[in-house]
Amino acid sequence: MKQFLATILLMTGLSTSVNAADFSGSLGWSSDYIWRGVSQNQNSPALHLDLAVEHKGWYVGTWASHTDLGMDNSYEYDFYGGYDMQLTDKLLVGGGFLQYNYNGGIEKVTELFVGGSYADMVELWYYVDHENSDLSYLDTKFKVPFVSVVDLHLNYGKWKDGDDVIGFTISRQLNEKLNLNLMVLEEARHGKFSDSASLGFTYNF
């Protein structure tokens, strides 16, 4: 934890007042914690917490959730950080790292990533496992235009070994703080909706 706090101070600039940095956070609940097409909580509900600090494009944060990976573990806690550069009003590029940590003796995993977005319509991110490049993952998202009632995104992910993750996400901002979202995987149309979908709420603060 001391190393994490030290990283925050370094990333935001030691010569800069703490008040100059932007702090954000969210608390969420989902009917299932699905990560890259696979349930991380045995198709059971999970609580999530996200805390982050950002300054001039640099950011660091931590994220935590209930998990049940079928072993002697009960939670996951991640650290992440990176830098986003706004090249134009519409084009953003960036890169950073993600470190996944678990209790119950499960080894941590670290990924490096790079990617970007255009006009909040298209996103593309590429993740590489620090110790095993064969576990690289491509994550893309496309916002469907002309849908005003909700935000509808088509999601496509691809593992380096060729496995695909296909689905869509529907989200709606209920007020300034509260967001409702539904993620559905392609497998839902094969009679496995309850195992291939997750409904969630997020409160931003």
Secondary structure, DSSP 4 states (H G I P E B T S, - for coil): -HHHHHHHHHHH-TTS-GGGSEEEEEEEEESS-EETTEESSTT--EEEEEEEEEETTEEEEEEEEE---SSS--EEEEEEEEEEEE-SSSEEEEEEEEEEEESTTPPPEEEEEEEEEETTTEEEEEEEESS-GGG-EEEEEEEPTT--SSEEEEEEEEETTS-EEEEEEEEEE-SSSEEEEEEEEGGGGGT-GGGSEEEEEEEE-
